[in-house]
Amino acid sequence: MIKTAVVILNWNGRTFLEKFLPGVISKTIGADTEVIVADNASDDDSVKWIQSHHPLIRVVELDRNYGYAGGYNRALKEIEAEYYILLNSDVSVEDEWADKLATYMDMHPNVGACQPKIMSFDNPASFEYAGAAGGYIDKLGYPFCRGRMFNRLEKDNGQYDDTREIFWASGSCMVVRASAFDQCDGFDESFFLHMEEIDLCWRMQNAGYSVCYFPYVTVWHVGGGTLPYGSPAKIYYNFRNSLIMMAKNLPDRHLRRTIFLRQVLDGVAAVLFLVRDGRSAAAAVLKAHRHFRKQHNAIKTFRAMNPHTDMYHTPHTMMNKSLLLEYYIRGRKKFSELKWH
């Protein structure tokens, strides 16, 4: 068993692999660290390109596209390591990045997952949407980050250079303790894409692990490589999966009220999408709710098999306020302006 496996999940991403894989290989050092590409049955020539240009890189080939959640679940079953670093194919890294993340995990055995500082590849002075300086959710399940509130991104002026607990680590670059990943049954494959890492981090916290942000490693993420930001498909997965996550993990005393409020607010969001972005965006929200309702039996079974949903409080890293209220009514546009700790 190696100590650290850097696992890049690929689907038709030869362009990104050509651009970023050589840098990941050259900057990931150590005899106990291996770079592996897991391929979700790409129909471009990604695998042939890797075999031709980087023949020493191990490729785990899957028989079809299982999405982010299913792809990683299947690939990681074939990899024995103490830590998995899950890395998007459109990420640039710095020297010794993987070793630093693994060392942090060594020093903090109660940490189940951790993310570095994630900056924009196209605008390196700005935090990147998918992760920034660590992820959180509010009491209604809306995700946000230190450095990113809704679509508003901050520039990095060192304001978030402290190591601290967070609610979720970004799936674009996160190190996961393999034993914690297995204990929590990995990603929920019903998510397919988006928010599966938030769901996993929630379950890790319910199992007693911490999730942390480590600012002494920086990576640069292109973002939107699989689904463009604002696309109907992305809207669909984000809305549907957020509802599934809340229905799975909230304690009973908060569940019905929270889901009801989300349904009302998502209805308002659908109207706004219709006015601003057109019918396809609004239809994606309605489709998300329709398919969420089809998950009722699966969610009921999960809660019956995991009594901790009734025993645990919501994690202390969840904001006990409404992000919508803080952002749109009180005008707090930066994480540092939120009156919450």
C-alpha positions in Angstrom: 0.0 0.0 0.0 1.3 3.5 -0.9 0.8 6.4 1.4 -0.8 8.9 -1.0 -2.7 8.3 -4.3 -3.4 11.4 -6.4 -6.4 10.3 -8.4 -7.6 12.3 -11.4 -11.0 11.4 -12.6 -11.2 11.9 -16.4 -14.1 12.0 -18.9 -13.3 13.2 -22.4 -10.7 15.5 -21.0 -7.6 15.0 -23.2 -7.3 18.8 -23.6 -7.0 19.3 -19.8 -4.8 16.3 -19.4 -2.3 17.6 -22.0 -2.2 21.0 -20.3 -2.2 20.0 -16.6 -1.1 16.3 -16.1 2.6 16.9 -16.9 2.8 19.6 -14.1 1.0 17.3 -11.7 3.4 14.5 -12.4 6.5 16.7 -12.1 5.4 18.4 -8.9 4.1 15.3 -7.1 7.2 13.8 -5.6 8.0 11.0 -3.2 8.4 7.3 -3.5 5.2 6.7 -1.4 3.0 9.0 -3.7 1.5 7.9 -7.0 -0.4 9.7 -9.7 -3.3 7.7 -11.1 -5.9 8.6 -13.8 -9.4 7.0 -13.5 -11.2 7.1 -16.8 -15.0 7.2 -16.9 -15.2 5.4 -20.3 -14.1 8.4 -22.3 -14.9 8.3 -26.0 -12.0 10.6 -27.0 -8.5 9.4 -27.0 -7.6 10.3 -23.5 -6.4 6.9 -22.5 -4.3 6.4 -25.6 -2.7 9.8 -25.1 -1.8 8.9 -21.5 -0.4 5.5 -22.5 1.6 7.1 -25.3 3.0 10.2 -23.5 3.0 9.0 -19.9 3.4 5.2 -20.0 4.3 5.0 -16.3 1.0 6.5 -15.2 -1.5 3.9 -14.0 -4.9 4.2 -15.6 -8.0 2.7 -14.0 -10.4 2.2 -16.9 -14.2 2.0 -16.0 -16.7 0.4 -18.3 -19.0 3.5 -18.5 -19.5 7.0 -17.3 -20.4 6.7 -13.6 -20.2 10.4 -12.9 -18.0 11.9 -10.2 -19.5 9.9 -7.3 -19.7 6.5 -9.0 -16.4 7.0 -10.9 -14.4 7.7 -7.8 -16.1 5.0 -5.7 -15.2 2.4 -8.3 -11.7 3.6 -8.9 -10.7 4.0 -5.3 -11.8 0.4 -4.6 -8.9 -0.6 -6.9 -6.3 1.6 -5.1 -4.7 0.9 -1.8 -3.5 4.1 -0.1 -3.6 5.8 3.3 -4.8 9.0 1.7 -6.6 9.8 -1.5 -6.1 13.2 -3.1 -9.0 13.7 -5.5 -8.0 16.1 -8.2 -9.9 17.5 -11.1 -8.2 17.3 -14.5 -8.3 21.1 -14.9 -6.1 22.0 -11.9 -2.6 23.4 -11.8 -0.5 22.6 -8.6 2.6 23.9 -6.9 5.8 22.1 -5.9 5.5 19.5 -3.1 1.7 20.2 -2.8 0.7 16.5 -2.2 3.4 15.9 0.4 2.3 19.0 2.4 -1.3 17.9 2.4 -0.4 14.4 3.5 1.9 15.7 6.3 -1.0 17.8 7.5 -3.2 14.7 7.6 -0.5 12.8 9.5 -0.4 15.5 12.1 -4.2 15.6 12.6 -5.5 12.0 12.7 -9.1 13.2 13.5 -9.3 15.1 10.1 -11.3 13.1 7.6 -10.9 15.5 4.6 -9.0 18.6 3.9 -8.7 21.1 1.0 -6.0 23.6 0.0 -6.5 27.2 -1.1 -8.2 27.1 -4.5 -7.5 30.0 -6.8 -8.8 30.8 -10.3 -6.5 29.6 -13.0 -7.7 32.4 -15.4 -7.6 35.1 -12.7 -4.9 34.0 -10.3 -5.5 36.9 -7.9 -9.1 35.7 -7.3 -10.5 32.8 -5.4 -12.1 30.1 -7.5 -15.8 29.4 -7.3 -15.6 25.7 -6.4 -14.0 25.7 -3.0 -12.1 29.0 -2.6 -10.8 29.1 1.0 -13.1 26.4 2.3 -16.8 25.5 2.0 -19.8 26.0 4.3 -23.6 25.7 4.1 -26.3 27.7 5.7 -29.3 26.3 7.7 -31.3 25.9 4.4 -28.5 24.0 2.6 -27.2 26.8 0.4 -23.4 26.3 -0.1 -20.9 29.2 0.0 -17.2 29.6 0.7 -14.7 31.8 2.4 -13.9 33.9 -0.6 -17.1 33.2 -2.6 -20.7 34.1 -1.8 -23.1 33.0 -4.6 -21.3 34.2 -7.8 -19.3 37.0 -6.1 -15.6 36.1 -5.8 -13.1 37.9 -3.6 -9.5 38.6 -4.3 -6.9 36.9 -2.1 -5.3 39.5 0.2 -4.3 37.0 2.8 -7.6 37.4 4.7 -8.2 33.6 4.8 -4.7 32.4 5.5 -5.6 30.5 8.7 -6.0 26.8 9.1 -9.5 26.1 10.3 -12.4 23.7 10.4 -14.9 24.0 7.5 -18.1 22.3 6.6 -17.0 20.9 3.2 -13.9 20.4 1.2 -14.0 21.0 -2.5 -14.1 18.0 -4.8 -11.9 19.8 -7.3 -9.0 19.2 -4.9 -9.4 17.4 -1.6 -7.4 15.0 0.4 -9.4 12.2 2.0 -8.4 9.8 4.7 -9.1 6.4 3.1 -10.3 4.8 6.4 -12.8 7.6 6.9 -14.0 7.4 3.3 -14.6 3.7 3.7 -16.2 4.0 7.1 -18.7 6.6 5.6 -19.4 4.4 2.5 -17.8 6.8 0.1 -19.8 9.1 -2.2 -23.6 8.7 -2.7 -23.8 7.6 -6.3 -27.4 8.9 -6.7 -25.8 12.4 -6.8 -23.8 11.5 -10.0 -22.4 15.1 -10.2 -22.2 18.0 -7.8 -22.5 18.3 -4.0 -21.5 14.7 -3.4 -18.4 16.0 -1.5 -20.6 18.2 0.7 -22.8 15.2 1.5 -19.7 13.1 2.3 -18.2 15.8 4.5 -21.5 16.1 6.4 -21.5 12.3 7.0 -17.9 12.4 8.1 -18.7 15.1 10.7 -21.6 13.0 11.9 -19.1 10.1 12.3 -16.8 12.2 14.4 -14.3 13.5 11.9 -13.3 17.1 11.2 -13.1 18.7 7.8 -10.4 21.3 7.4 -8.9 24.0 5.2 -5.1 24.2 4.9 -4.0 27.5 3.3 -0.3 26.6 3.0 -0.9 24.7 -0.3 -2.4 26.6 -3.3 -3.8 25.1 -6.5 -5.3 26.9 -9.5 -8.6 25.6 -10.9 -10.1 26.4 -14.3 -13.6 25.3 -13.3 -16.7 24.5 -15.4 -14.8 21.8 -17.3 -17.5 19.2 -17.0 -20.6 21.4 -17.0 -20.4 25.1 -17.6 -21.5 27.4 -14.8 -25.1 28.4 -15.2 -26.0 25.5 -17.6 -29.4 23.9 -17.1 -27.7 20.5 -16.3 -25.6 22.2 -13.6 -28.7 23.9 -12.2 -30.5 20.6 -12.2 -27.9 18.7 -10.3 -27.2 21.4 -7.8 -30.8 21.9 -6.9 -31.7 18.2 -6.8 -28.6 17.1 -4.9 -28.9 19.8 -2.3 -32.4 18.6 -1.5 -31.3 15.0 -1.3 -28.4 15.9 1.0 -30.6 17.9 3.4 -33.3 15.1 3.4 -30.6 12.5 4.2 -28.7 14.3 6.9 -30.8 16.8 8.8 -32.1 15.7 12.3 -35.8 15.0 12.3 -36.7 18.1 14.3 -35.5 20.3 11.4 -36.3 18.2 8.4 -39.9 19.0 7.4 -39.7 22.7 8.0 -36.4 23.0 6.1 -37.5 21.1 3.1 -40.7 23.1 2.9 -38.8 26.4 3.0 -36.5 25.2 0.3 -39.4 24.2 -1.9 -40.8 27.7 -1.5 -37.5 29.4 -2.2 -36.6 27.2 -5.1 -40.0 28.1 -6.6 -39.0 31.7 -6.4 -35.6 30.8 -7.9 -37.4 29.1 -10.8 -39.3 32.3 -11.6 -36.1 34.4 -11.5 -34.4 31.9 -13.8 -37.3 32.1 -16.2 -37.1 35.9 -16.3 -33.3 36.1 -16.5 -32.1 32.9 -18.2 -35.1 31.5 -20.0 -37.3 28.4 -19.9 -34.6 25.8 -19.9 -33.0 27.1 -16.7 -36.4 27.4 -14.9 -37.4 23.9 -16.1 -34.2 22.5 -14.6 -35.3 23.6 -11.1 -38.7 22.0 -11.6 -37.1 18.8 -12.9 -34.8 18.7 -9.9 -37.8 18.8 -7.5 -39.7 16.2 -9.5 -36.7 13.8 -9.4 -36.0 14.6 -5.7 -39.5 13.3 -4.9 -38.7 10.1 -6.7 -35.8 9.6 -4.2 -38.2 9.4 -1.3 -37.9 5.7 -0.6 -34.2 5.6 -1.0 -33.8 8.5 1.5 -36.2 6.9 3.9 -34.1 3.7 3.8 -30.9 5.6 4.3 -32.3 7.4 7.4 -33.6 4.1 8.8 -30.1 2.5 8.4 -28.3 5.5 9.9 -29.8 6.4 13.2 -27.2 9.1 13.7 -29.4 11.5 11.7 -31.7 11.5 14.8 -29.0 11.5 17.4 -26.6 14.2 16.2 -27.0 17.9 16.0 -26.3 19.7 12.8 -22.5 20.1 12.6 -21.2 23.2 14.4 -19.6 24.3 11.1 -23.1 24.9 9.5 -24.2 28.5 9.6 -27.3 28.9 11.8 -28.6 31.7 9.6 -30.0 32.2 6.1 -27.4 33.1 3.5 -30.1 34.6 1.4 -31.1 37.0 4.2 -27.5 37.9 5.0 -26.5 38.5 1.4 -29.6 40.1 -0.3 -31.3 41.8 2.7 -28.5 42.8 5.0 -26.0 43.4 2.2 -23.2 41.2 3.6 -21.3 40.3 0.4 -18.1 38.8 1.9 -17.6 35.9 4.3 -15.8 38.1 6.7 -18.9 40.3 7.0 -21.1 37.5 8.2 -22.0 37.9 11.9 -21.5 34.2 12.7 -18.6 32.1 14.0 
